[in-house]
Amino acid sequence: MAADASGRGVRPADGTRPVAGDPVRIEDAADPRVDDFVALTDVALRRRREPADGLFIAEGERVIVRALRAGYRPRSVLVSPARLAAVPADLPPDVPVYVAGPDVLAAITGFEVHRGALASMCRRPPRTPAEVLATARRILVCEDIVSHTNLGAIFRSAAGLGMDAVLLSPRCADPLYRRSVRVSMGEVFAVPYARLDPWPAALADLRAAGFDLLALTPAADADDLAAYAARRSGTPSPAGAGDTPEDGPARVALLLGTEGPGLSTSAQATASARVRIPMAHGVDSLNVAATAAIACYLLGRR
Ligand SMILES: C[S@@+](CC[C@H](N)C(=O)[O-])C[C@H]1O[C@@H](n2cnc3c(N)ncnc32)[C@H](O)[C@@H]1O
């Protein structure tokens, strides 16, 4: 590696890309400089530690770049020597870049790091529901989605299928947990979200703000979601709702239930309608992230 023209950065051995800052070699997994990356597979530990320490982990060049572009401040980066080129070129020069061989890397993180770069990033103060709702017209509301994989997939669908925001019950998983970030492909940085508390009482605020609150349930007595969407797209905007003709009618909130038992009775009771995706072959329900994708496709902005 050699210093670049500014004398500050270095280039990886293949000379293809500049890397911000001088990488620091880590030889000992117990080195306190890489403490942010310790035991990344210990879910219980990381769930406690990351919010308390105000950090989260972004994994892979593309996701790190998305976090940087969304304005998250990096604390440090950790890579294997072979993946030094995966360090984003626009990393601020004062952010330390640590390099560790595969064995040391695995001893630090607890797994074989194949995706190249890991970045520890600073969390931001959480948004309030009022901030999130100020401009949102199509939102997802998640009740106790505990799987980080499902939550990441829900954010990816929300972004890709035209939803404006996501609201989470207090018991929902952390969107900034490493797996959620990765499964969402960084869309957790793009879609505004907030926790809705107290739950489910605060759902009444959505109704008061003019949202049609749709409870998604596979129950046979619920209305067909596609029929609802078709009626809605033919409905003129209510006066004063601030919609444009291209945007269709005003505010809709899609309420998704937890894996396993589904939406609580109390959450369903706050809804303006209960809607279902009809099922075939005696299958009782869909995965919640698959449900979100279908519902966003029918009701999102395109
Ligand atoms: C795994 S399902 C829960 C299944 C649970 N036995 C129930 O009756 O709701 C998780 C969530 O996905 C959504 N969901 C799953 N299948 C659905 C369907 N066919 N129609 C509408 N929503 C569905 C609901 O919001 C549900 O709470």
The ligand as an ORCA input file, in Angstrom:
! r2SCAN-3c Opt
* xyz 0 1
  C     -47.793    -15.306     10.643
  S     -49.113    -14.210     10.569
  C     -50.018    -14.616     12.032
  C     -50.961    -15.744     11.820
  C     -51.988    -15.846     12.920
  N     -52.335    -17.225     13.093
  C     -53.213    -15.013     12.591
  O     -54.309    -15.557     12.605
  O     -53.087    -13.802     12.358
  C     -48.457    -12.655     10.999
  C     -49.225    -11.493     10.421
  O     -49.137    -11.533      9.010
  C     -50.324    -10.954      8.464
  N     -50.961    -11.971      7.603
  C     -50.557    -13.243      7.411
  N     -51.325    -13.856      6.502
  C     -52.247    -12.955      6.109
  C     -53.347    -12.990      5.185
  N     -53.602    -14.073      4.477
  N     -54.086    -11.877      5.041
  C     -53.806    -10.751      5.736
  N     -52.798    -10.661      6.637
  C     -52.033    -11.748      6.818
  C     -51.209    -10.555      9.618
  O     -51.019     -9.186      9.898
  C     -50.682    -11.430     10.739
  O     -50.929    -10.862     11.999
*
